[in-house]
Amino acid sequence: MGSTRGRKAEARMSSEDMARMSLLYDYYGGLLSDNRNKVFSLYHEENLSLGEISEVIGITRQGVHGTLKRAESQLEMFEEKLGLIARHEAWLDMVGEISPQVRSRIEEIVDI
């Protein structure tokens, strides 16, 4: 699975944007509807084209595109409202600023 056939006509995200979407999905994917979750997963994780997803799900390519864009927007909105990724990154920055001995002890206690 994961053909790249038909991908040339699709505008692809930068690798940084793809990494961000994956991170957003890791945090908030469970909050998406089943349909949005499936489309997002097929596109971003299985690397299927919009046309291939439309065949699998049984909706138009445009329907897949709309569902994918709504899922991506919803993931961004979840982070905007909840800020879990920003909080985690801030916490990691704080951990990086403390002494190596304290950091070593924290890493023993918390799996980071």
C-alpha angles and dihedrals in degrees: 000000000000107000118178092210110132094017095112092076092049120084106235126211122244116262089252091054091047090051090050092050090050091051092048089049091050090055102035109015091106089063094060121096115261092255095049090044092053095047092047092048095047092049103039102028104028092035094225120161121243089254092052091049091049089056093048096047099033100236131110123279088245089052090053091048092051093047091049093049091048090050092050091047091048092052090051090049092052090054091045091053101035102027096202094147093047090050092049092049091048090050091051090050090053091048089052091056098055124088119284092243094054091043090052090052093048090050089054091053100037120042102232 
